[in-house]
């Protein structure tokens, strides 16, 4: 099934979408976005994603977006294409105007979304575990905003790809770990779940927040703190969470195994809880 887009309320095939070269999302990365997983035609954690979308818009001062209308457009596009297992990408830019750094006046934001089928390539790795690399965190200092300024993420993820890995965990000059190039990581030490606090210039990941909720329900102790790169050899378990990868065990970092090199028990427990929550959502 070909991807189906919705541009400012008009549904069309994605390959027929045209956008002005003066659009500020293209010129400046002056835009924010969201990605939602669709299970059997139903968007997962929809409220949480749209709450974050609204926050991102506020933080970069894009106004004039009717979010309830945008949500309706998303559902209409999913229904129009008959999509089941899929994902939806949404992006709002400040709009098109003559190129100038400061905000233009009286222009309408551009609202684009598209839906496409999703083949879950992470599924086998959720069983065996994956390998990651560490990479310098080169991003701007507002990583809490889900903006389209992603060059630092792109370079990190390319490094992981060239190393034959699926993801890169980012670190600051002093060795402080932040998050991964397009997901979030958790560590397990002595039965506790360790995660980077949001105040550390990281994205308020929807799946991170949901994982913390699952940990609370499962009476798993959580420690929010900054881990150091050198600590990775000491953790008992390590895993990624994200919209597309769900809960993905990490068994190797920079060519070195995590403990036995197999997914850990707490990771498996959270995987099982997450899967059951999705099943319940679809009933």
Secondary structure, DSSP 8 states (H G I E B T S, - for coil): ---EEEETTEEEEGGG----TTBHHHHH--EEEEEEEEETTEETTHHHHHHHHHHHHHHTT-----HHHHHHHHHHHHHHHT-SSEEEEEEEE--B-SS-SS--SS---EEEEEEEE---TTHHHHHH-EEEEEEE----S-TTS-BS--HHHHHHHHHHHHTT-SEEEEE-TTSBEEEESSSEEEEEETTEEEE--GGGT----HHHHHHHHHHHHTT--EEE---BGGGGGT-SEEEEEETTTEEEEEEEETTEESTTSS--HHHHHHHHHHHHHHHHHH-
